[in-house]
Amino acid sequence: RGPVLRVGLIAAACVVVLVRLMCAPAQDASRWDRQTSAISMQAGELVATVDEHVTPLRPFGIDLAPSALDEADVFTQSWLAAHGGQAVLMLPDVPTRDSDDVLLADLASVETGPTLNEALVQAGLAFADRRVDHPYASTLIAAEREAIRTKAGIWSSLPDDPPMPEWRRVWRDQQKGRHPTSE
């Protein structure tokens, strides 16, 4: 009886996890997508609030430059202040949560202008993340090209490469036709 009960409990737990994973994107879309949200920073992390619902948040499609985290926090706080602490959350048509269960979204201005995601890349504080194809990829890649062209932020030391995440180093080497190295 003991082993059967354990197997039953394990199976039930697996069903709960699968249902949660399958329903989370739909719940996120109905609760967060295209909603104007109050955005705040708490302990260096973004938090979104719609009605009484609160969730941790990360800009989608970018990877903050490790050497520019402090500047990215200041930049983000300035962007939020300039936009009244609000943004319209635009969820991608791909998984909306990362492995830490943090909501991933494009943070659009309530008025006009670049999204926070695009502005961080254009300021040279983040990389356009090429690991996942998404609707905002071309905009973010164009913003990164502009940051490189103007030597903004992390790109100011060109022709030397800035410190970058491993995925970016591998991508860069593939673009140059080289095999990834352990630089």
Disulfide bonds with the S-S distance in Angstrom:
none
